[in-house]
Amino acid sequence: MSRSDYAFLADQFPEFRLRARSDQELEDLLDAWFAHDHLDDNPVYSWNDDEEDAQ
């Protein structure tokens, strides 16, 4: 994402405090949000080798 994209998001979501963060901090924050939002409650991503194929 570009700096202007982050600036837009900072205006839309002030609770995330996106201003005055480095590019790496912004990237880490976005990655963490995506993982939490998309992967946490998805059974496909919580599958482990001990579970049976029938589930």
Predicted model as a PDB file, atoms N, CA, C, CB and O in Angstrom, pLDDT in the B-factor column:
MODEL        1                                                                  
ATOM      1  N   MET A   1       0.847  -1.181   0.000  1.00 73.00           N  
ATOM      2  CA  MET A   1       0.000   0.000   0.000  1.00 73.00           C  
ATOM      3  C   MET A   1       0.886   1.236   0.000  1.00 73.00           C  
ATOM      4  CB  MET A   1      -0.960   0.003   1.220  1.00 73.00           C  
ATOM      5  O   MET A   1       2.001   1.232   0.522  1.00 73.00           O  
ATOM      6  N   SER A   2       0.364   2.268  -0.589  1.00 82.00           N  
ATOM      7  CA  SER A   2       1.111   3.519  -0.654  1.00 82.00           C  
ATOM      8  C   SER A   2       0.904   4.332   0.620  1.00 82.00           C  
ATOM      9  CB  SER A   2       0.688   4.335  -1.883  1.00 82.00           C  
ATOM     10  O   SER A   2       0.013   4.047   1.420  1.00 82.00           O  
ATOM     11  N   ARG A   3       1.738   5.343   0.790  1.00 79.00           N  
ATOM     12  CA  ARG A   3       1.586   6.236   1.949  1.00 79.00           C  
ATOM     13  C   ARG A   3       0.246   6.956   1.894  1.00 79.00           C  
ATOM     14  CB  ARG A   3       2.740   7.264   2.005  1.00 79.00           C  
ATOM     15  O   ARG A   3      -0.352   7.221   2.937  1.00 79.00           O  
ATOM     16  N   SER A   4      -0.235   7.278   0.696  1.00 86.00           N  
ATOM     17  CA  SER A   4      -1.542   7.948   0.596  1.00 86.00           C  
ATOM     18  C   SER A   4      -2.670   6.990   0.999  1.00 86.00           C  
ATOM     19  CB  SER A   4      -1.776   8.473  -0.850  1.00 86.00           C  
ATOM     20  O   SER A   4      -3.681   7.421   1.552  1.00 86.00           O  
ATOM     21  N   ASP A   5      -2.496   5.689   0.722  1.00 84.00           N  
ATOM     22  CA  ASP A   5      -3.477   4.702   1.192  1.00 84.00           C  
ATOM     23  C   ASP A   5      -3.508   4.669   2.711  1.00 84.00           C  
ATOM     24  CB  ASP A   5      -3.153   3.300   0.635  1.00 84.00           C  
ATOM     25  O   ASP A   5      -4.581   4.649   3.313  1.00 84.00           O  
ATOM     26  N   TYR A   6      -2.336   4.664   3.333  1.00 79.00           N  
ATOM     27  CA  TYR A   6      -2.275   4.664   4.795  1.00 79.00           C  
ATOM     28  C   TYR A   6      -2.848   5.955   5.369  1.00 79.00           C  
ATOM     29  CB  TYR A   6      -0.830   4.475   5.269  1.00 79.00           C  
ATOM     30  O   TYR A   6      -3.517   5.934   6.403  1.00 79.00           O  
ATOM     31  N   ALA A   7      -2.589   7.073   4.704  1.00 83.00           N  
ATOM     32  CA  ALA A   7      -3.149   8.344   5.169  1.00 83.00           C  
ATOM     33  C   ALA A   7      -4.675   8.305   5.116  1.00 83.00           C  
ATOM     34  CB  ALA A   7      -2.612   9.519   4.318  1.00 83.00           C  
ATOM     35  O   ALA A   7      -5.346   8.774   6.036  1.00 83.00           O  
ATOM     36  N   PHE A   8      -5.221   7.742   4.034  1.00 88.00           N  
ATOM     37  CA  PHE A   8      -6.672   7.605   3.927  1.00 88.00           C  
ATOM     38  C   PHE A   8      -7.210   6.732   5.058  1.00 88.00           C  
ATOM     39  CB  PHE A   8      -7.061   7.009   2.560  1.00 88.00           C  
ATOM     40  O   PHE A   8      -8.189   7.092   5.713  1.00 88.00           O  
ATOM     41  N   LEU A   9      -6.568   5.581   5.287  1.00 83.00           N  
ATOM     42  CA  LEU A   9      -7.007   4.685   6.361  1.00 83.00           C  
ATOM     43  C   LEU A   9      -6.881   5.342   7.729  1.00 83.00           C  
ATOM     44  CB  LEU A   9      -6.198   3.391   6.334  1.00 83.00           C  
ATOM     45  O   LEU A   9      -7.729   5.139   8.598  1.00 83.00           O  
ATOM     46  N   ALA A  10      -5.831   6.124   7.924  1.00 82.00           N  
ATOM     47  CA  ALA A  10      -5.648   6.826   9.199  1.00 82.00           C  
ATOM     48  C   ALA A  10      -6.803   7.785   9.461  1.00 82.00           C  
ATOM     49  CB  ALA A  10      -4.314   7.593   9.206  1.00 82.00           C  
ATOM     50  O   ALA A  10      -7.243   7.942  10.600  1.00 82.00           O  
ATOM     51  N   ASP A  11      -7.292   8.428   8.396  1.00 89.00           N  
ATOM     52  CA  ASP A  11      -8.438   9.330   8.548  1.00 89.00           C  
ATOM     53  C   ASP A  11      -9.725   8.558   8.819  1.00 89.00           C  
ATOM     54  CB  ASP A  11      -8.604  10.192   7.296  1.00 89.00           C  
ATOM     55  O   ASP A  11     -10.581   9.021   9.573  1.00 89.00           O  
ATOM     56  N   GLN A  12      -9.865   7.386   8.208  1.00 88.00           N  
ATOM     57  CA  GLN A  12     -11.085   6.595   8.356  1.00 88.00           C  
ATOM     58  C   GLN A  12     -11.141   5.836   9.683  1.00 88.00           C  
ATOM     59  CB  GLN A  12     -11.200   5.618   7.209  1.00 88.00           C  
ATOM     60  O   GLN A  12     -12.218   5.626  10.241  1.00 88.00           O  
ATOM     61  N   PHE A  13      -9.967   5.425  10.185  1.00 82.00           N  
ATOM     62  CA  PHE A  13      -9.893   4.600  11.391  1.00 82.00           C  
ATOM     63  C   PHE A  13      -8.888   5.179  12.387  1.00 82.00           C  
ATOM     64  CB  PHE A  13      -9.508   3.153  11.029  1.00 82.00           C  
ATOM     65  O   PHE A  13      -7.817   4.604  12.587  1.00 82.00           O  
ATOM     66  N   PRO A  14      -9.218   6.304  13.010  1.00 83.00           N  
ATOM     67  CA  PRO A  14      -8.267   6.939  13.928  1.00 83.00           C  
ATOM     68  C   PRO A  14      -7.914   6.076  15.134  1.00 83.00           C  
ATOM     69  CB  PRO A  14      -8.826   8.247  14.406  1.00 83.00           C  
ATOM     70  O   PRO A  14      -6.870   6.283  15.752  1.00 83.00           O  
ATOM     71  N   GLU A  15      -8.772   5.105  15.483  1.00 79.00           N  
ATOM     72  CA  GLU A  15      -8.501   4.255  16.646  1.00 79.00           C  
ATOM     73  C   GLU A  15      -7.273   3.371  16.453  1.00 79.00           C  
ATOM     74  CB  GLU A  15      -9.705   3.387  16.940  1.00 79.00           C  
ATOM     75  O   GLU A  15      -6.720   2.871  17.433  1.00 79.00           O  
ATOM     76  N   PHE A  16      -6.834   3.169  15.207  1.00 75.00           N  
ATOM     77  CA  PHE A  16      -5.652   2.344  14.968  1.00 75.00           C  
ATOM     78  C   PHE A  16      -4.348   3.129  15.080  1.00 75.00           C  
ATOM     79  CB  PHE A  16      -5.741   1.709  13.605  1.00 75.00           C  
ATOM     80  O   PHE A  16      -3.268   2.539  15.064  1.00 75.00           O  
ATOM     81  N   ARG A  17      -4.439   4.442  15.193  1.00 79.00           N  
ATOM     82  CA  ARG A  17      -3.260   5.299  15.338  1.00 79.00           C  
ATOM     83  C   ARG A  17      -2.203   4.967  14.269  1.00 79.00           C  
ATOM     84  CB  ARG A  17      -2.657   5.143  16.755  1.00 79.00           C  
ATOM     85  O   ARG A  17      -1.087   4.553  14.585  1.00 79.00           O  
ATOM     86  N   LEU A  18      -2.580   5.156  13.023  1.00 75.00           N  
ATOM     87  CA  LEU A  18      -1.702   4.812  11.910  1.00 75.00           C  
ATOM     88  C   LEU A  18      -0.676   5.888  11.577  1.00 75.00           C  
ATOM     89  CB  LEU A  18      -2.522   4.530  10.703  1.00 75.00           C  
ATOM     90  O   LEU A  18       0.301   5.622  10.878  1.00 75.00           O  
ATOM     91  N   ARG A  19      -0.891   7.069  12.065  1.00 78.00           N  
ATOM     92  CA  ARG A  19       0.053   8.151  11.744  1.00 78.00           C  
ATOM     93  C   ARG A  19       1.333   7.991  12.560  1.00 78.00           C  
ATOM     94  CB  ARG A  19      -0.587   9.541  12.016  1.00 78.00           C  
ATOM     95  O   ARG A  19       1.322   7.444  13.663  1.00 78.00           O  
ATOM     96  N   ALA A  20       2.427   8.477  11.998  1.00 79.00           N  
ATOM     97  CA  ALA A  20       3.746   8.479  12.647  1.00 79.00           C  
ATOM     98  C   ALA A  20       4.260   7.070  12.925  1.00 79.00           C  
ATOM     99  CB  ALA A  20       3.684   9.261  13.950  1.00 79.00           C  
ATOM    100  O   ALA A  20       4.975   6.849  13.903  1.00 79.00           O  
ATOM    101  N   ARG A  21       3.905   6.134  12.082  1.00 81.00           N  
ATOM    102  CA  ARG A  21       4.442   4.774  12.171  1.00 81.00           C  
ATOM    103  C   ARG A  21       5.340   4.541  10.964  1.00 81.00           C  
ATOM    104  CB  ARG A  21       3.294   3.704  12.235  1.00 81.00           C  
ATOM    105  O   ARG A  21       5.126   5.108   9.893  1.00 81.00           O  
ATOM    106  N   SER A  22       6.337   3.707  11.153  1.00 85.00           N  
ATOM    107  CA  SER A  22       7.218   3.378  10.037  1.00 85.00           C  
ATOM    108  C   SER A  22       6.491   2.477   9.046  1.00 85.00           C  
ATOM    109  CB  SER A  22       8.507   2.696  10.540  1.00 85.00           C  
ATOM    110  O   SER A  22       5.444   1.911   9.361  1.00 85.00           O  
ATOM    111  N   ASP A  23       7.046   2.349   7.858  1.00 82.00           N  
ATOM    112  CA  ASP A  23       6.444   1.468   6.858  1.00 82.00           C  
ATOM    113  C   ASP A  23       6.351   0.039   7.378  1.00 82.00           C  
ATOM    114  CB  ASP A  23       7.253   1.503   5.554  1.00 82.00           C  
ATOM    115  O   ASP A  23       5.349  -0.638   7.147  1.00 82.00           O  
ATOM    116  N   GLN A  24       7.382  -0.429   8.078  1.00 90.00           N  
ATOM    117  CA  GLN A  24       7.377  -1.793   8.594  1.00 90.00           C  
ATOM    118  C   GLN A  24       6.315  -1.969   9.677  1.00 90.00           C  
ATOM    119  CB  GLN A  24       8.756  -2.155   9.146  1.00 90.00           C  
ATOM    120  O   GLN A  24       5.651  -3.004   9.727  1.00 90.00           O  
ATOM    121  N   GLU A  25       6.150  -0.972  10.538  1.00 87.00           N  
ATOM    122  CA  GLU A  25       5.105  -1.041  11.569  1.00 87.00           C  
ATOM    123  C   GLU A  25       3.715  -1.103  10.939  1.00 87.00           C  
ATOM    124  CB  GLU A  25       5.200   0.172  12.515  1.00 87.00           C  
ATOM    125  O   GLU A  25       2.857  -1.860  11.393  1.00 87.00           O  
ATOM    126  N   LEU A  26       3.497  -0.311   9.900  1.00 83.00           N  
ATOM    127  CA  LEU A  26       2.209  -0.325   9.213  1.00 83.00           C  
ATOM    128  C   LEU A  26       1.966  -1.673   8.540  1.00 83.00           C  
ATOM    129  CB  LEU A  26       2.143   0.803   8.178  1.00 83.00           C  
ATOM    130  O   LEU A  26       0.856  -2.204   8.588  1.00 83.00           O  
ATOM    131  N   GLU A  27       2.990  -2.215   7.923  1.00 85.00           N  
ATOM    132  CA  GLU A  27       2.857  -3.514   7.268  1.00 85.00           C  
ATOM    133  C   GLU A  27       2.554  -4.612   8.286  1.00 85.00           C  
ATOM    134  CB  GLU A  27       4.135  -3.854   6.491  1.00 85.00           C  
ATOM    135  O   GLU A  27       1.696  -5.462   8.051  1.00 85.00           O  
ATOM    136  N   ASP A  28       3.264  -4.589   9.419  1.00 89.00           N  
ATOM    137  CA  ASP A  28       3.025  -5.584  10.477  1.00 89.00           C  
ATOM    138  C   ASP A  28       1.607  -5.471  11.035  1.00 89.00           C  
ATOM    139  CB  ASP A  28       4.050  -5.413  11.614  1.00 89.00           C  
ATOM    140  O   ASP A  28       0.946  -6.482  11.273  1.00 89.00           O  
ATOM    141  N   LEU A  29       1.145  -4.247  11.242  1.00 85.00           N  
ATOM    142  CA  LEU A  29      -0.197  -4.013  11.766  1.00 85.00           C  
ATOM    143  C   LEU A  29      -1.255  -4.534  10.790  1.00 85.00           C  
ATOM    144  CB  LEU A  29      -0.414  -2.512  12.039  1.00 85.00           C  
ATOM    145  O   LEU A  29      -2.224  -5.171  11.204  1.00 85.00           O  
ATOM    146  N   LEU A  30      -1.070  -4.265   9.500  1.00 83.00           N  
ATOM    147  CA  LEU A  30      -2.017  -4.728   8.507  1.00 83.00           C  
ATOM    148  C   LEU A  30      -2.007  -6.254   8.412  1.00 83.00           C  
ATOM    149  CB  LEU A  30      -1.703  -4.107   7.148  1.00 83.00           C  
ATOM    150  O   LEU A  30      -3.066  -6.870   8.296  1.00 83.00           O  
ATOM    151  N   ASP A  31      -0.833  -6.865   8.460  1.00 86.00           N  
ATOM    152  CA  ASP A  31      -0.734  -8.330   8.430  1.00 86.00           C  
ATOM    153  C   ASP A  31      -1.432  -8.955   9.631  1.00 86.00           C  
ATOM    154  CB  ASP A  31       0.735  -8.767   8.394  1.00 86.00           C  
ATOM    155  O   ASP A  31      -2.139  -9.953   9.493  1.00 86.00           O  
ATOM    156  N   ALA A  32      -1.235  -8.373  10.803  1.00 85.00           N  
ATOM    157  CA  ALA A  32      -1.858  -8.897  12.025  1.00 85.00           C  
ATOM    158  C   ALA A  32      -3.374  -8.762  11.948  1.00 85.00           C  
ATOM    159  CB  ALA A  32      -1.319  -8.160  13.272  1.00 85.00           C  
ATOM    160  O   ALA A  32      -4.104  -9.676  12.332  1.00 85.00           O  
ATOM    161  N   TRP A  33      -3.850  -7.609  11.447  1.00 82.00           N  
ATOM    162  CA  TRP A  33      -5.295  -7.425  11.311  1.00 82.00           C  
ATOM    163  C   TRP A  33      -5.876  -8.449  10.343  1.00 82.00           C  
ATOM    164  CB  TRP A  33      -5.617  -5.998  10.832  1.00 82.00           C  
ATOM    165  O   TRP A  33      -6.903  -9.064  10.631  1.00 82.00           O  
ATOM    166  N   PHE A  34      -5.222  -8.637   9.193  1.00 82.00           N  
ATOM    167  CA  PHE A  34      -5.723  -9.578   8.194  1.00 82.00           C  
ATOM    168  C   PHE A  34      -5.787 -10.989   8.773  1.00 82.00           C  
ATOM    169  CB  PHE A  34      -4.834  -9.557   6.936  1.00 82.00           C  
ATOM    170  O   PHE A  34      -6.788 -11.685   8.601  1.00 82.00           O  
ATOM    171  N   ALA A  35      -4.732 -11.409   9.453  1.00 80.00           N  
ATOM    172  CA  ALA A  35      -4.704 -12.756  10.029  1.00 80.00           C  
ATOM    173  C   ALA A  35      -5.818 -12.929  11.053  1.00 80.00           C  
ATOM    174  CB  ALA A  35      -3.340 -13.037  10.680  1.00 80.00           C  
ATOM    175  O   ALA A  35      -6.496 -13.956  11.070  1.00 80.00           O  
ATOM    176  N   HIS A  36      -6.004 -11.937  11.897  1.00 77.00           N  
ATOM    177  CA  HIS A  36      -7.055 -12.015  12.913  1.00 77.00           C  
ATOM    178  C   HIS A  36      -8.442 -12.026  12.259  1.00 77.00           C  
ATOM    179  CB  HIS A  36      -6.937 -10.831  13.899  1.00 77.00           C  
ATOM    180  O   HIS A  36      -9.308 -12.816  12.635  1.00 77.00           O  
ATOM    181  N   ASP A  37      -8.639 -11.150  11.288  1.00 74.00           N  
ATOM    182  CA  ASP A  37      -9.946 -11.000  10.675  1.00 74.00           C  
ATOM    183  C   ASP A  37     -10.326 -12.181   9.786  1.00 74.00           C  
ATOM    184  CB  ASP A  37      -9.983  -9.737   9.875  1.00 74.00           C  
ATOM    185  O   ASP A  37     -11.502 -12.541   9.719  1.00 74.00           O  
ATOM    186  N   HIS A  38      -9.367 -12.783   9.111  1.00 71.00           N  
ATOM    187  CA  HIS A  38      -9.679 -13.805   8.118  1.00 71.00           C  
ATOM    188  C   HIS A  38      -9.373 -15.231   8.558  1.00 71.00           C  
ATOM    189  CB  HIS A  38      -8.934 -13.517   6.874  1.00 71.00           C  
ATOM    190  O   HIS A  38      -9.996 -16.171   8.063  1.00 71.00           O  
ATOM    191  N   LEU A  39      -8.447 -15.409   9.458  1.00 72.00           N  
ATOM    192  CA  LEU A  39      -7.975 -16.753   9.750  1.00 72.00           C  
ATOM    193  C   LEU A  39      -8.388 -17.299  11.110  1.00 72.00           C  
ATOM    194  CB  LEU A  39      -6.512 -16.776   9.654  1.00 72.00           C  
ATOM    195  O   LEU A  39      -8.440 -18.517  11.282  1.00 72.00           O  
ATOM    196  N   ASP A  40      -8.680 -16.443  12.077  1.00 70.00           N  
ATOM    197  CA  ASP A  40      -8.901 -16.892  13.457  1.00 70.00           C  
ATOM    198  C   ASP A  40     -10.035 -17.901  13.613  1.00 70.00           C  
ATOM    199  CB  ASP A  40      -9.182 -15.710  14.324  1.00 70.00           C  
ATOM    200  O   ASP A  40      -9.863 -18.919  14.284  1.00 70.00           O  
ATOM    201  N   ASP A  41     -11.171 -17.641  13.017  1.00 68.00           N  
ATOM    202  CA  ASP A  41     -12.333 -18.516  13.212  1.00 68.00           C  
ATOM    203  C   ASP A  41     -12.598 -19.426  12.020  1.00 68.00           C  
ATOM    204  CB  ASP A  41     -13.561 -17.685  13.486  1.00 68.00           C  
ATOM    205  O   ASP A  41     -13.677 -20.008  11.910  1.00 68.00           O  
ATOM    206  N   ASN A  42     -11.637 -19.549  11.144  1.00 67.00           N  
ATOM    207  CA  ASN A  42     -11.824 -20.370   9.953  1.00 67.00           C  
ATOM    208  C   ASN A  42     -11.283 -21.770  10.214  1.00 67.00           C  
ATOM    209  CB  ASN A  42     -11.127 -19.731   8.724  1.00 67.00           C  
ATOM    210  O   ASN A  42     -10.082 -21.924  10.437  1.00 67.00           O  
ATOM    211  N   PRO A  43     -12.130 -22.795  10.194  1.00 67.00           N  
ATOM    212  CA  PRO A  43     -11.677 -24.154  10.509  1.00 67.00           C  
ATOM    213  C   PRO A  43     -10.629 -24.689   9.532  1.00 67.00           C  
ATOM    214  CB  PRO A  43     -12.858 -25.088  10.528  1.00 67.00           C  
ATOM    215  O   PRO A  43      -9.858 -25.581   9.886  1.00 67.00           O  
ATOM    216  N   VAL A  44     -10.591 -24.167   8.333  1.00 66.00           N  
ATOM    217  CA  VAL A  44      -9.578 -24.609   7.370  1.00 66.00           C  
ATOM    218  C   VAL A  44      -8.181 -24.304   7.891  1.00 66.00           C  
ATOM    219  CB  VAL A  44      -9.795 -23.934   6.002  1.00 66.00           C  
ATOM    220  O   VAL A  44      -7.259 -25.096   7.696  1.00 66.00           O  
ATOM    221  N   TYR A  45      -8.020 -23.162   8.553  1.00 64.00           N  
ATOM    222  CA  TYR A  45      -6.711 -22.750   9.034  1.00 64.00           C  
ATOM    223  C   TYR A  45      -6.403 -23.272  10.439  1.00 64.00           C  
ATOM    224  CB  TYR A  45      -6.618 -21.250   9.019  1.00 64.00           C  
ATOM    225  O   TYR A  45      -5.283 -23.113  10.924  1.00 64.00           O  
ATOM    226  N   SER A  46      -7.377 -23.886  11.089  1.00 64.00           N  
ATOM    227  CA  SER A  46      -7.125 -24.432  12.423  1.00 64.00           C  
ATOM    228  C   SER A  46      -6.976 -25.948  12.399  1.00 64.00           C  
ATOM    229  CB  SER A  46      -8.248 -24.042  13.370  1.00 64.00           C  
ATOM    230  O   SER A  46      -6.814 -26.570  13.449  1.00 64.00           O  
ATOM    231  N   TRP A  47      -7.029 -26.538  11.228  1.00 64.00           N  
ATOM    232  CA  TRP A  47      -6.884 -27.988  11.070  1.00 64.00           C  
ATOM    233  C   TRP A  47      -5.509 -28.413  11.561  1.00 64.00           C  
ATOM    234  CB  TRP A  47      -7.091 -28.414   9.590  1.00 64.00           C  
ATOM    235  O   TRP A  47      -4.518 -27.724  11.321  1.00 64.00           O  
ATOM    236  N   ASN A  48      -5.450 -29.537  12.241  1.00 63.00           N  
ATOM    237  CA  ASN A  48      -4.134 -30.065  12.626  1.00 63.00           C  
ATOM    238  C   ASN A  48      -4.032 -31.534  12.241  1.00 63.00           C  
ATOM    239  CB  ASN A  48      -3.890 -29.889  14.147  1.00 63.00           C  
ATOM    240  O   ASN A  48      -5.040 -32.145  11.886  1.00 63.00           O  
ATOM    241  N   ASP A  49      -2.864 -32.103  12.302  1.00 61.00           N  
ATOM    242  CA  ASP A  49      -2.621 -33.471  11.834  1.00 61.00           C  
ATOM    243  C   ASP A  49      -3.317 -34.522  12.689  1.00 61.00           C  
ATOM    244  CB  ASP A  49      -1.140 -33.749  11.810  1.00 61.00           C  
ATOM    245  O   ASP A  49      -3.476 -35.656  12.238  1.00 61.00           O  
ATOM    246  N   ASP A  50      -3.733 -34.192  13.894  1.00 63.00           N  
ATOM    247  CA  ASP A  50      -4.371 -35.151  14.782  1.00 63.00           C  
ATOM    248  C   ASP A  50      -5.867 -35.328  14.479  1.00 63.00           C  
ATOM    249  CB  ASP A  50      -4.185 -34.714  16.221  1.00 63.00           C  
ATOM    250  O   ASP A  50      -6.487 -36.280  14.952  1.00 63.00           O  
ATOM    251  N   GLU A  51      -6.424 -34.444  13.720  1.00 57.00           N  
ATOM    252  CA  GLU A  51      -7.845 -34.528  13.412  1.00 57.00           C  
ATOM    253  C   GLU A  51      -8.072 -35.560  12.295  1.00 57.00           C  
ATOM    254  CB  GLU A  51      -8.399 -33.135  12.997  1.00 57.00           C  
ATOM    255  O   GLU A  51      -7.215 -35.768  11.436  1.00 57.00           O  
ATOM    256  N   GLU A  52      -9.214 -36.177  12.333  1.00 57.00           N  
ATOM    257  CA  GLU A  52      -9.539 -37.177  11.328  1.00 57.00           C  
ATOM    258  C   GLU A  52      -9.994 -36.492  10.035  1.00 57.00           C  
ATOM    259  CB  GLU A  52     -10.631 -38.138  11.851  1.00 57.00           C  
ATOM    260  O   GLU A  52     -10.490 -35.366  10.057  1.00 57.00           O  
ATOM    261  N   ASP A  53      -9.821 -37.178   8.932  1.00 54.00           N  
ATOM    262  CA  ASP A  53     -10.250 -36.634   7.640  1.00 54.00           C  
ATOM    263  C   ASP A  53     -11.761 -36.463   7.561  1.00 54.00           C  
ATOM    264  CB  ASP A  53      -9.781 -37.536   6.514  1.00 54.00           C  
ATOM    265  O   ASP A  53     -12.248 -35.658   6.767  1.00 54.00           O  
ATOM    266  N   ALA A  54     -12.498 -37.195   8.356  1.00 50.00           N  
ATOM    267  CA  ALA A  54     -13.957 -37.147   8.298  1.00 50.00           C  
ATOM    268  C   ALA A  54     -14.528 -35.834   8.807  1.00 50.00           C  
ATOM    269  CB  ALA A  54     -14.536 -38.281   9.089  1.00 50.00           C  
ATOM    270  O   ALA A  54     -15.680 -35.519   8.508  1.00 50.00           O  
ATOM    271  N   GLN A  55     -13.782 -35.077   9.547  1.00 50.00           N  
ATOM    272  CA  GLN A  55     -14.311 -33.839  10.120  1.00 50.00           C  
ATOM    273  C   GLN A  55     -14.404 -32.745   9.098  1.00 50.00           C  
ATOM    274  CB  GLN A  55     -13.458 -33.382  11.267  1.00 50.00           C  
ATOM    275  O   GLN A  55     -14.831 -31.635   9.419  1.00 50.00           O  
TER     276      GLN A  55                                                      
ENDMDL                                                                          
END                                                                             
